[in-house]
Amino acid sequence: MRSLAVLLLLLVAASAADEVFLKRQRDILLLLLRLHQPNAIPEQKSTSESYDPLMHLSHFKKPELVQELVDEITHGTTLPRGEIFNLFNTEHRTSMIHVFEVLFFAKDFDTFFKTAVYARDRVNEFLFYYAFSVAAVRRSDCEGLQLPPPYEIFPHFFVTSDVIRSAYKAKMMHTPTIIDMHWTGSIHNPEQRVAYYGEDVGLNSHHSHWHKDFPFWWKPEYGIELDRKGELFFYNHHQMTSRFDLERLSNDLTISKPLAWYRPVVEGFSPDAIYKHGFQFPMRPDNTKFHDLSTVTVNHMRAYESRIHESIDFGHVYSTNGTEVSLNDEHGINILGEIVEASEHSINPDYYGSLHNLAHVMLGRITDPEGKFDAPPGVMEHFETATRDPSFFRLHKYIDNIFKSHKDHLTPYTHKELEFPGVTVTAAKVVGLSHASTPNMLITHFNNFYIDLHNALDTTTTLGDVDIKARIGRMAHEPFKYTINVNSERPVTATVRIFLAPAYNWYGEEIHLDEGRWLAVELDKFAVKLHEGENVITRLSKDSTITIPDMKSHKDMIREVESALAGELEYHIDEHHRHCGFSQGLLIPKGSEAGTHFKVFIMLTDWDKDHANADAHPEDDYGGSIGYCGALWAKYPDKKPMGFPFDRHIQDEEDFFTENMKLIDVVIKNIK
């Protein structure tokens, strides 16, 4: 039902790039080549050697920060190159924020980029990449510019150590090679059945980019409000965790159990990964207990948890001056999210602590809590690697239960709050585009995916490049579409909300709606104009507001932009491009060979009451993947609570359902 206005907007959003944009895109792509080695791009190398930020202080909004950074670099007090950068380390984070602020407060793109070239070879490469990425995402003069996929910037974080060893061997032999990578674990470990999800490079990238789009250290002084950031923290991780449980049910596993500070972590994990400079990521044996760290104790964590639960029970939290702030209103979930993650916006970080961030550190340091063996940070201490560890989902189940406790304290939605008078969903189905004769059956499979490893390997001017890739299996689904029949008594604009929930638990028992709603995952949310009478809404799975397409390889991105500069092809800018979002192949869970039963829930609500931005239009594009990633330059476009209407307890299923809803049965089959 795309109108002419939608098509015009899409054409504007994907306008042809001019030479200025193309040069900026090329320069950024080249800047991020082999960050572990000195910049070898002649023009950038010359800039690095000649550019002095102190000679351009008037080009910075905060010149004093530039002076401080140059002093730190001159005196060698920054994190050295080659060291392991850890965002959860206070000193490392402080240094990173300093670099970010210098880049972010540059007054123009030329100053921003030249300063980045200057910093690239003078500060820690991991620290630089994180600071540069966040600055590029949030600078208005970088809109539409694309960063390379993170799994090709630092492949060590995304592939196993045997792949890295084979890649070095191929490099020494100067032999083009494709190296097969397998998921960690063995058939003796039931957790390997779902490793394809936690170790998917698209999921790792999504988690990494989400925390760059919404950094917990973001300050109000930066002048950009991260709208509903605390609620987005809750919802994104809630959805990732619920989706993990749907994968478990698809593989004949029980849903995940939450961690507890007084119980051991039952599932061990061997990452089988290596840092660039040789350190192995620590492994964790089964049944490992939590221990006190020098920075936080187990009792601290239990105390923070207890205070948060107590505040939820009372319906309010305490600010730093002792003022009671209500949780039981539309802003409560956002306040709670900022407390649990302990962002700069936390209402009382000393009292409520930093439950999420400290838990990541507790898990990362669980096998060497006293630093006796000088073990490097564990996978849980990097957003790029955290989801590889099954304990990530146990941790977030524990945190998710805190949010659920809050949501269950809220009054269930009334029939009036759920209905959309005059709008009736009369029928709905989901149809696979290659299995149109079998409605409500979806198909998943695994495809080969290739990661270029050139940034993982050292090179010299005398040793030419060689094509070395890792080949991994990644889940995908056959394209499908929704067909929704709607009768409307008047012309109106509706918000269409689509969720997927499990039909049966591990025991084969039917899951009631109140239990299933917290395991439901959002599949799509979009606006549509209805005319009076019968309407047929069709929507393709690839247009989901949850997912993004897989990124092109770093080398392909460079080739495309250089071809465009040479006039050999037209390069289109997507001004709303997002790096954050689930990969399209991960939109639905795997299902099983026999077929796993799910429920698809469809609901229409009144868009005129839903939209949040001034002068909003149903066709507005906020970057595609708004469902879990919000909007970079606007308010979250939907006023409703994230997860509505499944975010509150359902007392009576019969009373819950209204004419503007439809629940259908679907089966997801996995074809090997």
Secondary structure, DSSP 8 states (H G I E B T S, - for coil): ---HHHHHHHHHHT-B--HHHHHHHHHHHHHTTTTTS----HHHHHHHHH--GGGGGGGBS-HHHHHHHHHHHHHT-S--TTS---TTSHHHHHHHHHHHHHHHTBSSHHHHHHHHHHHHTTS-HHHHHHHHHHHHHH-GGGTT-----HHHHSGGGTS-HHHHHHHHHHHHHT--EEEE---SS-TT-GGGGGHHHHT-HHHHHHHHHHHHHS-TT--GGGS---TTHHHHHHHHHHHHHHHHHHHHHHTT--------TTS-B-S-B----B-TTS-B---B-TTB-----SS--HHHHHHHHHHHHHHHHHTEEE-TTS-EEESSSTTHHHHHHHHHHT-TT-S-HHHH--HHHHHHHHHHTTTSTT-TT-----GGGSTTTGGGSHHHHHHHHHHHHHHHHHHHTS----HHHH--TTEEEEEEEEEETT-TTSTTEEEEEEEEEEEE-GGGS---SSS----EEEEEEEEEE--EEEEEEEEESS-EEEEEEEEEEESB-TTS-B--HHHHHHH-EEEEEEEEEE-SEEEEEEEEGGG-SSEE-----HHHHHHHHHHHHTTSS--B--TT--S-SEEGGGSS---BSS-EEEEEEEEEEEHHHHB-STT--TT--S-S-HHHH--SSS--SB-S-TTTTTTS--S-HHHH--TTEEEEEEEEEE--
